[in-house]
């Protein structure tokens, strides 16, 4: 029975990208996210329609996609302020197995979309083992700019976790 369940789950996973590619927005979105030196604007992303949020999540989670496209998809998710997207971004930021560039994009996106509501999560990365992750967390708190965010940023600077100018 376990083998049958595993087979069924595997088939579902393999079938998902095929169905996802049938969405008209996916081709346009992949084109929009394909330039290595361009970040898609909020206007350009949102004008692709209501399915764009789901398509961005699919691209972000698809390990067969080029890393630059996945990072751009995670970055573009910062244009959406809904709880489901925030939860998706939080999971990416917390996943240690993820490539750090994707985690960094998730932290920046959370700062942009959730603002002060994301300070608690982002501030947890001010003492990360990776100095670049600490810097991204500091920059994200600076972007939020609330009293709480700036206080936590100043504390991390005083403790020597991040440099004075993020």
C-alpha positions in Angstrom: 0.0 0.0 0.0 2.9 2.4 0.8 4.4 1.7 -2.5 1.2 2.5 -4.3 0.8 5.7 -2.3 4.4 6.8 -3.1 3.8 6.0 -6.8 0.6 8.1 -6.8 2.3 11.1 -5.1 5.2 10.9 -7.5 2.9 10.8 -10.5 1.0 13.8 -9.1 4.2 15.8 -8.7 5.4 14.9 -12.2 2.0 15.8 -13.7 1.7 19.2 -11.9 4.2 21.2 -14.0 2.6 20.0 -17.3 -0.8 21.3 -16.1 0.8 24.5 -14.9 2.4 25.2 -18.2 -1.0 25.1 -19.9 -1.9 28.4 -18.1 -1.6 31.2 -20.6 0.1 33.4 -18.0 3.0 31.0 -17.5 4.7 31.6 -20.9 4.3 35.4 -20.6 5.6 35.3 -17.0 8.6 33.1 -17.9 9.4 35.6 -20.7 9.1 38.5 -18.3 11.4 36.8 -15.7 13.9 35.6 -18.3 16.2 38.6 -18.7 19.1 38.2 -16.2 19.5 41.9 -15.8 15.9 43.0 -15.3 13.5 42.8 -12.4 9.9 42.8 -13.4 7.9 45.8 -12.2 4.8 45.4 -10.1 2.7 46.8 -12.9 4.2 44.4 -15.5 3.6 41.4 -13.2 0.1 42.3 -12.1 -1.2 43.1 -15.6 -0.7 39.4 -16.5 -3.9 38.6 -14.6 -5.3 36.9 -11.5 -3.3 33.6 -12.1 0.1 35.3 -11.9 0.4 34.8 -8.1 0.0 31.0 -8.4 2.3 30.9 -11.5 5.0 32.8 -9.6 4.8 30.3 -6.7 5.1 27.4 -9.2 8.1 28.9 -10.8 9.7 29.7 -7.5 9.3 26.1 -6.3 10.3 24.4 -9.6 13.9 23.3 -9.2 14.2 22.7 -12.9 13.8 26.5 -13.5 17.1 28.5 -13.8 18.0 30.0 -10.5 17.8 33.6 -11.7 14.2 33.0 -12.8 13.3 31.5 -9.5 14.9 34.4 -7.6 12.9 36.8 -9.8 9.7 34.9 -9.1 10.2 35.1 -5.4 11.0 38.8 -5.7 7.9 39.4 -7.6 5.8 37.7 -4.9 6.6 40.7 -2.8 4.1 42.7 -4.8 1.3 40.6 -3.2 0.1 41.4 0.3 -2.1 38.3 1.0 -1.5 35.9 3.9 -1.0 32.8 1.7 1.8 34.5 -0.3 3.4 35.7 3.0 3.3 32.2 4.4 4.9 30.9 1.2 7.7 33.5 1.4 8.2 32.7 5.1 8.6 29.0 4.3 11.2 29.8 1.7 13.1 32.1 4.1 13.1 29.4 6.8 14.2 26.5 4.5 17.9 26.0 5.1 18.1 23.6 2.2 17.2 26.4 -0.2 19.7 28.3 -2.2 20.6 31.4 -0.3 19.8 33.7 -3.1 16.2 32.5 -3.0 16.1 32.9 0.7 17.4 36.5 0.4 14.8 37.3 -2.2 12.1 35.9 0.2 13.3 38.2 3.0 13.3 41.3 0.8 9.8 40.3 -0.6 8.4 40.0 2.9 9.8 43.4 3.9 8.1 44.9 0.8 4.8 43.1 1.1 4.2 42.8 4.8 6.3 45.6 6.2 6.2 45.9 10.0 4.4 42.5 10.3 7.5 40.8 9.0 10.0 42.4 11.4 9.9 39.5 13.8 10.8 36.9 11.2 13.4 39.1 9.4 15.1 40.2 12.6 15.8 36.5 13.3 18.3 36.6 10.4 20.4 39.4 11.9 22.5 36.8 13.7 22.6 34.2 10.9 25.9 32.4 10.3 26.0 33.8 6.8 27.2 37.4 6.8 25.4 38.1 3.5 22.2 36.9 5.0 22.7 39.2 8.0 23.2 42.1 5.5 20.1 41.3 3.6 18.1 41.1 6.8 19.6 44.5 7.8 18.7 46.0 4.5 15.2 44.6 4.7 14.7 46.1 8.2 16.1 49.4 6.9 13.6 49.3 4.0 10.7 48.7 6.5 11.9 51.7 8.5 9.5 51.4 11.4 10.7 52.2 14.9 10.8 48.5 15.9 12.7 47.5 12.7 15.3 50.3 13.2 15.7 49.5 16.9 16.4 45.8 16.2 18.8 46.9 13.4 20.7 49.2 15.7 21.0 46.4 18.4 22.5 44.1 15.8 25.0 46.7 14.7 26.0 47.4 18.3 26.5 43.7 18.9 28.7 43.5 15.8 26.5 41.2 13.8 26.2 43.5 10.8 28.3 46.5 9.7 27.1 50.1 10.3 26.0 50.7 6.7 23.9 47.8 5.4 
